[in-house]
Amino acid sequence: MNRFTGSLLVLVALAVGVYSAAIDGPIDFYKLYDNPEAHISLKSKATTADRTAAHGYPSEHHHIVTEDGYILGVFRIPYSHKLQNQNEKRPIVLLQHGLTSCSDAWILQGPNDGLPYLLADAGFDVWMGNARGTSYSRNHTTLSPDHPHFWKFSWHEIGIYDITAIIDYALRTENGQGQDAIHYVGHSQGTTVYFALMSWIPAYNYKIKTAHMFAPVAIMKNLSSGLVRSVGPYLGHRNTYSVLFGSQEFVPHNEFLMAIFFNICQPDFMLRPVCESAMKKLYAGGRVNMTAMPEAMATHPAGCSTDQMLHYLQEQQSGYFRLFDHGTKKNLEVYGTQEPPEYPVELINSLVHMWYADSDDLAAVEDVEQLAKRLPNKVMHHMADPEWNHGDFALNWEVRKYVNEPVIAIMEEYESKNIGT
C-alpha cells in the first residue's frame, strides 16, 4: 500500500490531461451542461460494510472503545450467505491492515479472491480491524482529531490498546460459541503491532490459534527502500527534524478530496478512465490485479500518525526492534534507561507463520529470518516467486493461489485437530 499517497498526485495530474484529450472538435456547451453526467454529484464514500454487503455478504460495523479512549471502527462478516451457517460454530479470524491502509484493503480483490470473502465461505467469522487515526477510527471519548494530543501514538499503542480491544470484543461477541482464541492475519504494520503486543503482554499469546505475518516488519536493518534510507538519518533520531514532524496527522484527512477520488474511481463514473490510467502508469508489469486498483485509489491513503513513521525510521537507524525513542531525558523517565528497551520477542509462544519474499523492499529476507530465530514457535513460508514484493500480499492477481488458500488450509487443519476447543 506504499504507493497510494503518490497515486493521488498522479491521478490529479492525469485528470485534466485525459479528460481534455477526450474533447474532439468544437464544444457544444448546451449539450455539455445539459448532460446529467456532466453535473458532478458526489456520492458518499462506501464503507467496508457497504462493499461487502454489495456482494451479498452479511456485514456489520462495530465501534470498539480502547482502554485509552480511542473509538475504533471495526467491520465483520459474521457468516457466509452461501453456507447459511449462522447457527454453526464459526472460528474467529482478525485481519489487520498496514500503514496508511485500512480494512478496505482486504476486500479489494473482490469475492472470488479477497481473503475476507474466502474465509467467510470457508466457515469463519471474519473481523477486519482499523487502527486509531485511520479513516474509520477518527474518534475518541475526550479528544478531537483536530487536537495534537489525539495523534500522540505510534504502532506500539495500536498493538497494546487497539488489537487487545478488538480481540477481546470479538471473543465477547461470538454468539456464545465458547471460543477463547482467534486466528490472526496481519500485513506489514499489522505484523509489527502483533509482535509488539505478544512480546509486551505475553498473556495474549494464549488467545491466538494461528498467526499469519504477511511481509513481517520488525527488524529493519537491511531493508532496501530508497525512501526510508534517505530520510532515516534525518527523522530516525530524536532531533529538531523529528520533533517538528512528530505527533501529527500524516496527509490530513479531507472528506471533500477523498469523496472526489472515491467518485472518480467508481465503475459508473465518466472519469473512471482517469483512475485506470493512473493505475497503469504506477503499476506496470502485470503483477497487480488492475481491476482492484481503482478501488484501492478510492479508499487510500486512510491516515496515520507521523509518530508511527518516526518509530519505523528509528528501527531502521538502530537496527533493533524496540520501543519508541523519546530522547535520553524522557527515556530515563519512561523506561528507566537512556535507550528504549527491545521487545522481548522470545516471549511470543503463539504459532506464527512468517510469509516473506525476496523482492520486498521493506521486509528484507535477512531481517525476517533474524527475527524468526528468536521466535520459539514459527513456520517459515519463503515465497518461491523471486519477484514477489511487499504489495503483492494484498494486490497480486494470484494472491488467492499463493497466499490466501494456503492460509485458510492451515487454519482449517488447526480447527480439525482441535475440535471442541
C-alpha positions in Angstrom: 0.0 0.0 0.0 3.0 2.3 0.0 2.3 3.9 -3.4 -1.2 5.1 -2.7 -0.2 8.6 -1.5 1.8 9.2 -4.7 -1.1 7.8 -6.7 -3.3 10.7 -5.6 -0.9 13.2 -7.2 -0.7 11.2 -10.4 -4.5 11.0 -10.5 -4.9 14.7 -10.2 -2.3 15.4 -13.0 -3.9 12.9 -15.3 -7.5 14.1 -14.7 -7.1 17.2 -16.8 -4.9 15.6 -19.4 -7.1 12.5 -20.1 -10.4 14.4 -20.0 -9.1 17.2 -22.2 -7.8 14.7 -24.7 -11.2 13.3 -25.0 -12.6 16.6 -26.3 -12.5 16.4 -30.1 -13.7 19.4 -32.2 -16.0 22.4 -31.2 -17.6 22.1 -27.8 -21.4 22.3 -27.7 -21.7 23.9 -24.3 -25.5 23.4 -24.2 -25.2 19.7 -24.6 -22.2 19.6 -22.2 -24.1 21.2 -19.4 -27.4 19.6 -20.3 -25.8 16.2 -19.9 -26.7 14.7 -16.5 -23.3 13.1 -16.2 -21.6 16.4 -16.6 -23.2 17.6 -13.3 -20.9 16.3 -10.6 -22.8 14.9 -7.7 -20.6 13.3 -5.2 -21.7 10.0 -3.7 -20.9 9.3 -0.1 -17.9 7.1 0.3 -18.9 3.5 0.7 -17.7 1.8 3.9 -16.2 -1.7 4.1 -19.6 -2.9 5.3 -21.3 -1.4 2.2 -18.8 -3.0 -0.1 -19.1 -6.5 1.4 -22.9 -6.2 1.6 -23.0 -5.3 -2.1 -21.7 -8.8 -2.8 -24.5 -10.4 -0.7 -22.5 -11.0 2.5 -23.9 -10.1 5.9 -22.0 -7.1 7.1 -21.6 -5.4 10.4 -20.0 -2.1 11.6 -18.8 -2.1 15.2 -17.4 0.7 17.3 -14.9 -0.5 19.9 -13.6 1.7 22.7 -9.9 1.1 23.7 -8.6 1.4 27.3 -7.1 4.8 26.5 -10.3 6.2 24.9 -9.9 5.8 21.1 -13.0 4.6 19.3 -12.2 2.1 16.6 -14.4 1.3 13.6 -14.3 -2.5 13.0 -16.1 -4.5 10.3 -17.4 -8.0 10.5 -18.6 -10.7 8.1 -20.2 -12.9 10.7 -21.1 -15.8 8.4 -21.5 -16.8 4.7 -24.8 -16.2 2.9 -23.7 -19.1 0.7 -23.4 -21.5 3.6 -26.1 -20.1 5.8 -24.0 -21.2 8.7 -25.1 -18.6 11.2 -26.1 -21.3 13.7 -22.9 -23.3 13.4 -19.6 -22.8 15.1 -17.5 -20.2 13.2 -13.9 -19.8 14.3 -12.9 -16.1 14.6 -10.3 -14.5 12.3 -9.0 -11.0 12.8 -7.4 -9.2 9.8 -5.2 -6.2 10.5 -4.0 -3.8 7.8 -0.7 -2.0 7.1 0.5 1.6 7.5 -1.8 4.3 5.8 -4.2 1.5 4.9 -7.5 0.3 6.4 -10.0 -2.6 6.4 -10.9 -1.8 2.7 -7.5 -3.2 1.7 -8.6 -6.7 2.4 -11.6 -6.7 0.1 -10.1 -5.0 -3.0 -9.7 -8.3 -4.8 -13.5 -9.0 -4.7 -15.4 -12.1 -3.6 -13.5 -14.5 -5.8 -10.1 -13.7 -4.5 -10.3 -11.5 -1.4 -9.3 -13.1 1.9 -12.3 -12.0 4.0 -14.8 -13.5 1.5 -12.8 -16.7 1.1 -12.6 -17.0 4.9 -16.4 -16.4 5.3 -17.2 -19.0 2.6 -14.9 -21.5 4.4 -17.0 -21.1 7.6 -15.1 -18.5 9.5 -16.3 -15.4 11.5 -14.3 -12.6 9.9 -13.3 -9.3 11.6 -11.4 -6.5 9.9 -9.7 -4.0 12.2 -8.9 -0.4 11.7 -6.1 1.2 13.7 -6.6 4.5 15.5 -6.2 7.5 13.2 -7.4 5.8 10.1 -10.5 7.0 8.2 -12.7 4.6 10.2 -11.2 5.3 13.6 -11.0 9.0 14.0 -12.9 9.3 17.2 -12.1 9.5 20.9 -14.1 9.7 24.1 -12.5 13.0 25.1 -10.1 14.2 22.3 -10.8 15.7 18.9 -8.7 14.6 15.9 -8.1 18.4 15.5 -6.1 18.4 18.7 -2.4 17.3 18.5 -2.8 15.1 21.6 -5.1 12.8 19.5 -2.1 12.0 17.3 0.4 11.2 20.1 0.7 7.5 19.4 2.8 5.0 17.5 2.2 1.4 16.4 3.1 0.4 19.9 -0.2 1.8 21.2 -2.0 0.3 18.3 -0.7 -3.1 19.4 -1.1 -2.7 23.1 -4.5 -1.0 23.1 -6.3 -1.4 19.7 -5.5 -5.0 19.0 -6.2 -6.2 22.5 -9.6 -4.3 22.5 -10.6 -5.9 19.1 -9.6 -9.4 20.2 -11.5 -9.2 23.5 -14.5 -7.6 21.9 -14.7 -10.3 19.1 -14.4 -13.1 21.7 -17.3 -11.5 23.7 -19.4 -11.1 20.5 -19.2 -14.5 19.1 -22.7 -15.6 19.9 -21.9 -17.8 22.9 -19.8 -20.3 20.9 -17.4 -20.7 23.8 -14.3 -19.7 22.0 -11.3 -18.3 23.9 -8.9 -17.8 21.0 -8.8 -16.5 17.4 -6.8 -16.7 14.2 -4.8 -13.6 13.2 -3.6 -12.2 9.9 -1.5 -9.1 9.6 0.1 -7.3 6.7 3.2 -5.1 7.2 2.3 -2.8 10.2 -0.3 -5.4 11.0 2.6 -7.8 11.8 4.5 -5.1 13.7 1.7 -4.5 16.1 1.3 -8.2 16.6 5.0 -8.7 17.5 4.8 -5.7 19.9 1.7 -6.9 21.6 2.6 -10.5 22.0 6.0 -9.8 23.4 5.0 -6.9 25.7 1.8 -8.6 27.0 2.6 -12.4 26.6 -0.7 -13.5 28.1 -2.4 -12.6 24.8 -0.5 -15.4 23.1 -3.0 -17.8 24.6 -5.8 -16.0 22.7 -4.2 -16.9 19.4 -4.7 -20.2 17.5 -2.6 -19.4 14.4 -1.0 -16.1 13.3 0.0 -15.2 9.8 2.5 -12.5 9.2 2.4 -11.1 5.6 5.6 -9.2 4.9 6.8 -9.1 8.5 8.2 -5.8 9.6 10.1 -5.6 12.9 13.9 -5.5 12.5 14.6 -3.2 9.5 18.4 -3.0 9.3 18.7 -4.5 5.8 15.6 -3.0 4.1 16.3 -1.7 0.6 13.7 1.0 0.3 15.4 4.1 -1.1 12.9 6.5 0.5 13.3 5.0 4.0 17.1 5.0 3.7 17.2 8.6 2.5 15.0 10.1 5.3 16.1 7.8 8.1 19.3 9.8 9.0 17.2 12.9 9.5 14.0 11.6 11.1 15.2 8.3 12.6 16.8 10.1 15.6 15.5 12.4 18.3 16.4 15.8 16.9 14.8 19.1 15.7 13.6 17.4 12.5 11.8 14.6 14.2 10.3 16.8 16.9 8.8 19.1 14.2 7.5 16.2 12.2 6.1 14.2 15.2 2.7 13.8 16.8 0.5 15.0 13.9 -1.7 13.5 11.2 0.1 12.4 8.1 -1.7 13.8 5.0 -4.5 15.4 6.9 -7.9 13.9 6.2 -10.1 15.9 3.8 -13.6 14.5 3.3 -14.2 16.6 0.1 -11.0 15.5 -1.6 -11.5 11.8 -0.6 -15.0 12.0 -1.9 -13.7 13.3 -5.2 -11.2 10.5 -5.6 -13.8 7.9 -4.5 -16.2 9.2 -7.1 -13.6 9.3 -9.9 -12.7 5.7 -9.4 -16.3 4.4 -9.3 -17.2 2.0 -12.2 -20.1 4.0 -13.4 -18.5 7.4 -13.4 -17.5 9.3 -16.5 -13.9 9.9 -15.3 -13.2 6.2 -14.4 -10.6 6.0 -17.3 -8.6 8.7 -15.5 -8.3 6.4 -12.4 -7.5 3.4 -14.6 -4.8 5.3 -16.5 -3.2 6.4 -13.2 -3.0 2.8 -12.0 -1.5 1.5 -15.2 1.3 4.1 -15.0 2.1 3.3 -11.4 1.7 -0.5 -11.5 3.3 -1.9 -14.6 4.5 -5.5 -15.2 1.2 -7.4 -15.0 1.6 -8.5 -11.4 -1.1 -6.4 -9.9 -4.9 -7.0 -10.1 -5.8 -3.9 -12.2 -9.5 -4.4 -11.5 -8.8 -3.9 -7.8 -6.5 -0.9 -8.1 -9.2 1.8 -8.8 -11.0 0.5 -5.7 -7.8 1.0 -3.8 -7.5 4.6 -5.1 -11.0 5.3 -3.8 -10.1 4.4 -0.2 -6.4 5.2 0.3 -4.4 6.6 2.0 -6.5 6.1 5.1 -4.4 8.1 7.5 -2.0 7.6 10.4 0.1 9.5 12.9 3.6 10.7 11.9 4.8 9.1 15.1 4.2 5.7 13.5 6.5 6.6 10.7 9.1 8.0 13.1 9.1 4.8 15.0 9.8 2.8 11.9 12.6 5.1 10.9 14.1 4.7 14.4 14.0 0.9 13.9 15.8 1.3 10.6 18.5 3.5 12.0 19.1 1.5 15.2 18.8 -2.0 13.6 16.8 -3.1 16.7 13.1 -3.9 17.3 12.4 -1.7 20.3 10.1 0.8 21.8 9.7 4.4 20.8 12.8 6.6 21.4 11.7 9.8 23.2 15.3 11.0 23.7 17.6 10.4 26.6 15.9 12.5 29.2 12.4 11.2 28.6 13.6 7.6 28.0 15.0 7.7 31.6 11.6 8.9 32.9 9.6 6.4 30.9 11.8 3.3 30.7 14.5 3.9 33.3 17.2 3.6 30.7 18.8 6.0 28.2 17.9 3.8 25.3 14.4 2.4 24.7 14.2 -1.3 25.6 14.0 -4.1 22.9 10.7 -6.0 22.6 11.3 -9.4 24.2 10.1 -11.4 21.1 11.4 -14.6 22.7 8.2 -14.5 24.8 5.9 -14.9 21.7 5.0 -18.5 22.0 1.9 -18.4 19.8 2.1 -20.3 16.5 3.5 -17.7 14.0 3.6 -18.3 10.2 6.1 -16.0 8.5 5.2 -15.2 4.9 8.1 -13.3 3.3 9.7 -12.6 -0.1 13.0 -11.8 -1.9 11.8 -8.6 -3.6 10.2 -7.0 -0.5 11.9 -3.6 -0.1 10.5 -3.1 3.5 10.9 -6.6 4.9 14.3 -7.9 3.9 14.8 -11.7 4.0 17.8 -11.2 6.3 15.7 -9.2 8.8 12.8 -11.6 8.8 15.0 -14.6 9.3 16.9 -12.9 12.1 13.7 -12.2 13.9 12.4 -15.7 13.3 15.5 -17.2 15.0 14.2 -15.6 18.2 10.7 -16.8 17.9 10.1 -20.2 19.7 7.1 -21.3 17.6 7.3 -20.3 14.0 6.8 -21.7 10.5 8.6 -20.1 7.6 7.0 -19.5 4.2 9.6 -18.1 1.8 7.7 -17.1 -1.3 9.0 -19.1 -4.3 8.4 -16.2 -6.8 11.6 -14.1 -6.7 9.7 -11.0 -7.8 7.1 -11.2 -5.1 7.1 -7.9 -3.2 5.6 -6.0 -0.3 2.4 -5.1 -2.0 1.9 -8.4 -3.7 0.5 -9.9 -0.4 -2.5 -7.6 -1.0 -2.7 -6.8 -4.7 -1.0 -9.6 -6.7 -3.5 -11.1 -9.1 -2.6 -14.6 -8.0 -2.7 -13.9 -4.2 -5.6 -16.4 -3.8 -3.5 -19.3 -5.1 -0.2 -18.4 -3.4 -1.3 -16.9 -0.1 -5.0 -16.9 0.7 -5.8 -20.5 0.0 -2.7 -21.9 1.8 -3.5 -19.7 4.9 -7.1 -20.9 5.0 -5.9 -24.5 4.7 -3.6 -24.0 7.7 -6.5 -22.6 9.8 -8.8 -25.4 8.7 -6.2 -28.0 9.7 -5.8 -26.4 13.1 -9.6 -26.5 13.6 -9.9 -30.1 12.5 -7.2 -31.1 15.0 -8.8 -29.1 17.8 -12.5 -29.9 17.6 -14.3 -28.9 20.7 -11.6 -26.4 21.9 
